């Protein structure tokens, strides 16, 4: 796994994840938008992850990995500090995966966690 670490960043994208995000950003509905990573209440463990393409907001924390800017809102930043986002192109178990050192417990699907 080839990671680009930046100490001031909240989350880190691996090269594989950055490549996939660039591919998704090239689709018409995402052109000109930036990747936003966030957490919200829900899921089977209390908090769940989300990723979307969005516009920059004044209070966002941001970092760039392999040319891909990543936005995180202040609420999500405290839950995502140190998280690594990877992408695996596999038939079973593929997709984006977030490894979060702040998660006390994660559900089996990997989409939600307990802080």
C-alpha positions as CSV (number, residue, x, y, z in Angstrom):
1,X,0.0,0.0,0.0
2,X,1.6,3.3,-1.1
3,X,0.5,6.0,1.3
4,X,1.2,9.7,1.0
5,X,1.4,11.1,4.6
6,X,0.9,14.7,5.4
7,X,1.0,15.4,9.2
8,X,-1.4,18.4,9.0
9,X,-4.1,16.3,7.2
10,X,-7.0,14.8,8.9
11,X,-7.3,11.8,6.5
12,X,-4.9,10.2,4.1
13,X,-5.7,8.9,0.7
14,X,-3.6,6.0,-0.7
15,X,-2.5,6.2,-4.3
16,X,-5.1,3.6,-5.3
17,X,-7.9,5.7,-3.6
18,X,-6.7,8.9,-5.3
19,X,-6.7,7.2,-8.7
20,X,-10.3,6.1,-8.2
21,X,-11.4,9.5,-7.0
22,X,-9.8,11.1,-10.1
23,X,-11.7,8.7,-12.3
24,X,-15.0,9.5,-10.5
25,X,-14.3,13.2,-10.7
26,X,-14.2,12.9,-14.5
27,X,-17.9,12.0,-14.7
28,X,-20.1,14.8,-15.8
29,X,-22.0,15.2,-12.5
30,X,-18.7,15.5,-10.5
31,X,-16.6,17.7,-12.7
32,X,-15.3,20.7,-10.7
33,X,-16.3,19.3,-7.4
34,X,-14.0,18.1,-4.6
35,X,-14.1,14.9,-2.5
36,X,-15.7,15.4,0.9
37,X,-15.3,12.7,3.6
38,X,-17.6,13.0,6.6
39,X,-19.2,11.1,9.5
40,X,-22.8,11.3,10.7
41,X,-25.0,9.6,13.2
42,X,-26.4,6.3,12.1
43,X,-25.3,2.8,11.0
44,X,-25.3,-0.2,13.2
45,X,-22.4,1.0,15.4
46,X,-23.6,4.6,16.1
47,X,-21.6,6.6,13.5
48,X,-21.3,6.0,9.8
49,X,-18.9,7.2,7.1
50,X,-19.8,9.1,4.0
51,X,-18.1,10.4,0.9
52,X,-19.5,12.7,-1.7
53,X,-18.4,15.3,-4.2
54,X,-19.0,18.8,-3.0
55,X,-18.0,22.5,-3.0
56,X,-15.4,23.9,-0.5
57,X,-16.9,25.6,2.6
58,X,-15.2,28.3,4.7
59,X,-14.6,26.1,7.7
60,X,-13.4,22.9,5.9
61,X,-10.1,21.3,6.7
62,X,-8.4,20.2,3.5
63,X,-5.4,18.4,2.2
64,X,-4.2,17.1,-1.2
65,X,-3.0,13.6,-2.1
66,X,-1.7,12.8,-5.6
67,X,-3.5,15.8,-7.0
68,X,-6.8,15.0,-5.2
69,X,-8.1,17.6,-2.7
70,X,-10.0,16.1,0.2
71,X,-12.4,18.2,2.3
72,X,-13.5,17.4,5.9
73,X,-15.9,19.5,8.0
74,X,-14.8,20.4,11.6
75,X,-17.3,18.0,13.3
76,X,-16.1,15.0,11.2
77,X,-12.4,16.0,11.6
78,X,-12.4,15.0,15.3
79,X,-13.7,11.5,14.4
80,X,-11.5,11.0,11.3
81,X,-8.1,12.2,12.6
82,X,-5.5,9.8,11.3
83,X,-7.9,7.8,9.1
84,X,-6.6,6.2,5.9
85,X,-8.8,5.8,2.9
86,X,-7.9,3.0,0.5
87,X,-9.5,1.5,-2.6
88,X,-9.5,-2.1,-3.8
89,X,-10.8,-3.0,-7.2
90,X,-12.1,-6.5,-6.3
91,X,-15.3,-8.3,-7.1
92,X,-15.9,-9.3,-3.5
93,X,-15.0,-6.9,-0.7
94,X,-13.8,-4.2,-3.2
95,X,-14.5,-0.5,-3.0
96,X,-13.3,2.3,-0.7
97,X,-12.2,1.2,2.8
98,X,-11.6,3.6,5.7
99,X,-9.2,2.5,8.4
100,X,-9.9,4.7,11.4
101,X,-7.6,4.6,14.6
102,X,-10.4,6.4,16.5
103,X,-13.0,3.7,16.0
104,X,-13.4,1.6,19.2
105,X,-15.5,-0.9,17.3
106,X,-16.6,-1.3,13.7
107,X,-19.4,-3.2,12.3
108,X,-19.0,-6.1,9.9
109,X,-19.8,-4.1,6.8
110,X,-17.1,-1.5,7.6
111,X,-19.4,1.4,7.0
112,X,-20.1,2.3,10.6
113,X,-18.2,2.6,13.8
114,X,-18.4,3.4,17.5
115,X,-16.3,6.4,18.6
